[in-house]
Amino acid sequence: MMILQIVVGWLVEFVQQHKWALIIGAGLGLALGLAIGWWWWPVAWTNSTPCNLRSDFQRGYLLWVAEQRASSGDLWAREKLGMEFWKEDQLDRLGETLEGLAQGCEQGLWQECDGEDTIRLRALAQALATSIEPTPAEGTPAPTEPATSGGTMLRSVAGFCGGALLLVAFVAGVWFLVSYLRKPRAVPEAGRGVRVAEGLPPAERVSWGAEGPPLAQFVTTYALGDDHYDPSFSIELENGEFMGECGVGISETIGVGVPNKVTAFEVWLFDKNDIRTVTMVLMSDYAFHDEALRTKLAPKGEPVLAKKGTNLTLETKTLRVRARVVEAEHGVGNLPPNSFFERMTIDLAAWAKPGQEGAEAMTETDAPVMPPTL
């Protein structure tokens, strides 16, 4: 169950972070499928038999074959009817079709046929019935299934493309899972994975208030030019049980050119016991006071002005993370003042909410035994 919750959490987080890529990919796939099916390789049938024609076209064709048979012979009629392409059940109904057409002509149901056509249709039905397995004329191709123009090539191309797409999807899925699992984690120190930021006043290092020391503490630093900045840290209990993850990532850039100019960061918390990932957005002074940027980033999380000493609190069902901005230096360039970061250091401290560390063991070993129900 825990593995399923972790996988679901990964999938939800992946969709949240790459939803536009998924939407664009689905749109491109749909457009490619329509282009292949309607423009590049549309289906064009050949070697079709009269049984596949619309009823009025079928009636006209059979009347023409019956009329021409008198001068061209039975073999010609079988060839024009394409009997080598008919399925067995269709051949069994051919006589019934010709007889029904003859009766309709006899009763005057259709203007294009008369009594002579009735005689011709019944003669054609009798001639075809005398030879259930007609011998094809010399040079006539052996019986085959109805084929389509370019059908073989289309099936080959479609099969190759389908196999290639499945292979690419499988490789991409394996690569994503492996890269996610191998993503660098914080290196534990002092027995509980607590890392203390350098340069902090001694009082702040040990003053944790009523909550007490954190379950885990991490420090991460961004520097201009680290365009792939996306650290994440595992949160575990003292017994090694995995509880969730927290981290920081690039949320929004500004301007053009390299390196990317980061104007906002995402601070997030994932809890294996909670279906949602809580996110808050640390914004530069320019982005925080720009209405358009605030509106754009609002769906990602609560906006917070990033400056030294800023504190954020993220809470889920069983975890609480306090993120503190240790340093925030804005870059200087052609962009508006205080619009992007030159350097950012964030201290992350994680606690398990009261009762969570022993909750699982309590439910399994200390649960009261209920009397049987009568």
C-alpha positions in Angstrom: 0.0 0.0 0.0 2.8 2.4 0.9 4.5 1.7 -2.5 1.2 2.5 -4.3 0.8 5.8 -2.4 4.4 6.8 -3.3 3.8 5.9 -7.0 0.5 7.9 -7.0 2.3 10.8 -5.4 5.0 10.7 -8.1 2.4 10.6 -10.8 0.4 13.6 -9.4 3.6 15.6 -8.9 4.8 14.8 -12.5 1.4 15.8 -14.0 1.4 19.0 -12.0 4.9 19.9 -13.1 4.6 18.8 -16.8 0.9 19.3 -17.5 1.5 21.7 -20.5 4.0 19.2 -22.0 1.4 16.4 -21.7 -1.4 18.6 -23.3 0.9 19.6 -26.1 2.1 16.0 -26.7 -1.5 14.7 -26.8 -2.5 17.5 -29.3 0.5 16.7 -31.5 -0.3 13.0 -31.4 -4.0 13.6 -32.4 -2.9 15.9 -35.2 -0.4 13.3 -36.5 -3.0 10.5 -36.4 -5.5 12.6 -38.4 -2.9 13.6 -40.9 -1.9 9.9 -41.5 -5.5 8.7 -41.7 -7.0 11.5 -43.8 -4.2 13.0 -46.0 -1.1 10.9 -46.3 -2.4 7.3 -46.4 -6.2 7.4 -46.8 -7.9 4.0 -47.4 -8.7 3.3 -51.0 -10.5 0.0 -51.7 -9.9 -2.1 -54.8 -11.0 -5.7 -55.8 -14.3 -5.0 -54.1 -17.2 -7.4 -54.9 -20.8 -6.4 -55.7 -21.9 -7.6 -52.2 -20.0 -4.5 -50.7 -21.9 -2.1 -53.0 -24.9 0.0 -52.0 -28.1 -1.7 -52.9 -29.0 0.5 -56.0 -25.4 0.2 -57.3 -25.4 -3.5 -56.7 -28.7 -3.9 -58.6 -27.5 -2.0 -61.6 -24.2 -3.9 -61.8 -25.8 -7.3 -61.6 -28.3 -6.3 -64.3 -25.4 -5.3 -66.5 -23.5 -8.5 -66.0 -26.6 -10.6 -66.7 -27.2 -8.7 -69.9 -23.7 -9.0 -71.2 -23.4 -12.7 -70.2 -25.5 -13.7 -73.2 -22.7 -12.6 -75.6 -19.6 -13.0 -73.4 -20.2 -16.4 -71.6 -20.3 -17.7 -68.1 -16.5 -17.5 -67.5 -16.7 -13.8 -68.3 -19.6 -13.3 -65.9 -17.8 -15.1 -63.0 -14.7 -12.9 -63.7 -16.8 -9.6 -63.7 -18.5 -10.7 -60.5 -15.0 -11.3 -58.9 -16.2 -14.6 -57.5 -12.6 -15.5 -56.4 -12.8 -12.6 -53.9 -16.2 -13.6 -52.4 -16.3 -15.1 -49.0 -18.0 -18.5 -48.6 -21.1 -17.2 -46.9 -21.4 -14.4 -49.5 -21.3 -17.0 -52.3 -24.1 -19.0 -50.6 -26.3 -15.9 -50.7 -25.5 -14.9 -54.3 -28.2 -17.2 -55.7 -30.8 -15.7 -53.3 -29.8 -12.2 -54.2 -30.2 -12.9 -58.0 -33.5 -14.6 -57.5 -34.8 -11.7 -55.3 -33.7 -9.2 -58.0 -35.4 -11.3 -60.6 -38.7 -11.3 -58.7 -38.5 -7.5 -58.2 -38.0 -7.0 -62.0 -40.9 -9.4 -62.6 -43.2 -7.4 -60.3 -42.1 -4.1 -61.7 -40.5 -2.7 -58.5 -37.7 -1.0 -60.5 -38.0 1.0 -63.7 -34.6 0.0 -65.0 -35.5 -3.7 -65.5 -38.3 -5.7 -67.2 -39.3 -9.2 -68.0 -36.3 -9.9 -70.2 -34.0 -8.9 -67.3 -35.9 -11.4 -65.2 -35.0 -14.2 -67.6 -31.4 -13.1 -67.8 -31.0 -12.9 -64.0 -32.4 -16.4 -63.4 -30.2 -17.8 -66.2 -27.2 -16.2 -64.6 -28.1 -17.7 -61.2 -28.5 -21.2 -62.7 -25.2 -20.9 -64.6 -23.3 -19.9 -61.5 -25.0 -22.7 -59.5 -23.8 -25.4 -61.9 -20.2 -24.8 -60.8 -19.7 -24.2 -57.1 -15.9 -24.1 -57.5 -15.3 -22.4 -60.8 -11.9 -23.0 -62.5 -10.3 -19.7 -63.1 -9.1 -18.8 -66.6 -5.5 -19.0 -67.5 -3.7 -16.0 -66.1 -6.4 -15.3 -63.6 -4.9 -14.7 -60.1 -5.4 -17.2 -57.4 -8.2 -16.4 -54.9 -7.2 -13.8 -52.4 -8.8 -11.7 -49.7 -10.0 -8.2 -50.6 -7.0 -5.9 -50.6 -6.7 -2.2 -50.3 -4.5 0.0 -52.4 -1.3 0.5 -50.5 -2.8 -1.7 -47.7 0.3 -3.7 -47.2 2.6 -0.7 -47.0 0.1 1.1 -44.7 0.0 -1.9 -42.3 3.8 -2.1 -42.3 4.3 1.6 -41.6 1.5 1.6 -39.0 3.0 -1.4 -37.3 6.5 0.0 -37.3 5.3 3.4 -36.0 3.2 1.8 -33.3 6.1 -0.4 -32.2 8.5 2.5 -32.2 6.1 4.7 -30.1 5.6 1.9 -27.6 9.4 1.4 -27.4 10.0 5.2 -26.9 7.2 5.4 -24.2 8.7 2.4 -22.4 12.3 3.8 -22.5 11.0 7.3 -21.4 9.1 5.8 -18.5 12.1 3.7 -17.3 14.4 6.7 -17.7 12.1 9.0 -15.8 11.7 6.4 -12.9 15.4 5.8 -12.7 16.4 9.4 -12.8 13.8 10.2 -10.2 15.0 7.5 -7.9 18.7 8.5 -8.4 18.0 12.2 -7.8 20.6 13.4 -5.3 19.3 13.4 -1.7 20.7 15.2 1.3 23.5 13.5 3.0 22.5 12.8 6.7 24.7 14.3 9.4 24.8 13.9 13.2 22.7 10.7 13.2 19.4 12.4 12.1 20.3 14.0 8.8 20.3 17.5 10.3 22.5 20.0 8.4 23.0 23.5 9.9 23.6 26.5 7.6 26.9 28.1 8.0 27.0 31.7 9.2 23.8 31.6 11.3 23.8 33.0 14.8 24.4 30.3 17.4 21.0 31.1 19.1 19.1 30.4 15.8 20.9 27.1 15.4 19.4 25.6 18.6 16.3 27.6 19.3 13.5 25.5 17.9 10.7 26.5 20.3 8.0 24.1 21.5 8.4 21.9 18.4 11.8 20.8 19.4 14.6 19.8 17.0 13.4 19.0 13.5 13.2 15.5 12.1 15.5 16.6 9.3 17.1 19.8 8.2 18.6 20.7 4.8 20.3 23.8 3.3 20.3 24.4 -0.5 21.8 27.2 -2.5 21.1 28.5 -5.9 23.6 30.4 -7.9 23.0 32.2 -11.2 23.9 29.8 -14.1 22.5 26.7 -12.4 19.6 26.3 -15.0 18.8 22.8 -13.8 18.5 23.7 -10.2 15.9 21.3 -8.7 17.1 19.7 -5.4 14.8 17.4 -3.4 15.3 15.8 0.0 13.9 12.7 1.6 12.1 12.9 5.0 12.4 9.8 7.1 11.6 8.8 10.7 14.3 7.7 13.1 13.5 4.1 12.2 14.2 4.8 8.5 10.5 4.8 7.5 10.0 7.1 4.5 7.5 9.9 5.1 7.8 12.2 2.2 10.0 14.7 0.4 10.5 18.4 0.2 12.5 20.6 -2.1 13.0 23.8 -4.1 12.7 24.3 -7.9 12.8 27.0 -10.5 9.2 28.3 -11.0 9.6 31.3 -13.4 12.3 33.0 -15.4 12.4 36.5 -16.9 14.1 37.9 -20.0 16.0 36.0 -22.7 19.4 34.5 -23.2 21.7 32.4 -21.1 22.0 31.8 -18.3 18.3 31.8 -17.3 17.3 34.7 -15.0 15.2 33.2 -12.2 12.5 35.5 -10.9 10.6 33.0 -8.7 11.2 29.6 -6.9 8.8 26.9 -5.8 9.1 25.5 -2.3 7.2 22.2 -2.1 6.3 19.4 0.3 5.1 15.9 -0.6 3.6 13.6 2.0 3.1 9.9 1.2 -0.1 10.0 3.4 -1.6 13.0 1.6 -2.8 13.1 -2.0 -1.7 16.7 -2.6 1.6 18.4 -2.9 1.7 21.7 -1.0 3.6 24.5 -2.9 4.5 28.1 -2.1 6.2 30.5 -4.5 9.2 32.7 -3.5 9.2 35.8 -5.7 11.7 38.5 -6.4 10.8 42.1 -5.5 9.9 42.9 -9.1 7.8 39.8 -9.6 6.0 40.2 -6.3 4.9 43.7 -7.2 4.1 42.9 -10.9 0.4 42.1 -11.2 0.8 40.0 -14.4 3.4 37.8 -12.9 1.5 37.4 -9.6 -1.6 36.3 -11.6 0.4 33.9 -13.7 2.1 32.2 -10.7 -0.9 32.2 -8.5 -2.1 28.7 -9.5 1.3 27.3 -8.4 1.0 28.4 -4.8 0.8 31.2 -2.4 3.1 34.1 -3.4 5.8 35.2 -0.9 8.3 38.0 -1.2 11.8 36.5 -1.0 14.1 38.4 1.3 16.6 37.5 4.0 14.8 36.1 7.0 11.5 35.3 5.2 9.8 32.2 6.8 7.4 29.9 5.1 5.4 27.1 6.6 4.1 24.2 4.5 1.8 21.6 6.2 0.3 18.3 5.0 -1.6 15.6 6.7 1.4 14.3 8.7 4.3 16.7 8.0 5.3 20.3 8.6 8.2 22.0 6.9 9.6 25.5 7.7 11.5 27.1 4.9 13.7 30.1 5.8 15.5 32.4 3.3 19.0 32.6 4.6 20.3 34.9 1.8 18.7 36.5 -1.2 20.8 38.5 -3.6 19.4 40.0 -6.7 21.3 40.2 -10.0 22.3 43.3 -11.9 21.9 43.7 -15.7 19.7 45.0 -18.5 16.5 43.7 -16.8 14.5 45.8 -14.3 16.1 46.2 -10.8 15.6 43.4 -8.4 13.9 41.2 -11.0 16.1 38.1 -10.9 18.3 36.3 -8.3 22.1 36.1 -8.3 22.1 33.8 -5.3 19.5 32.2 -3.0 20.1 30.1 0.1 17.1 28.3 1.7 17.1 26.4 5.0 14.4 23.6 5.1 13.5 22.0 8.5 10.9 19.2 8.6 8.9 17.8 11.5 6.4 15.0 11.8 3.2 16.1 13.4 2.6 14.9 16.9 1.5 11.2 17.1 2.8 10.3 13.6 6.0 8.6 14.6 4.3 5.9 16.5 0.9 5.9 14.9 1.5 3.1 12.5 2.9 0.8 15.1 0.0 1.6 17.4 -2.6 0.6 14.8 -0.9 -2.7 14.2 0.2 -3.9 17.7 -1.7 -1.9 20.3 -5.2 -1.7 18.8 -7.8 -3.0 21.3 -9.3 -6.3 20.5 -13.1 -6.0 19.9 -15.4 -8.8 21.1 -17.0 -10.9 18.3 -20.3 -9.6 17.0 -23.3 -12.0 17.4 
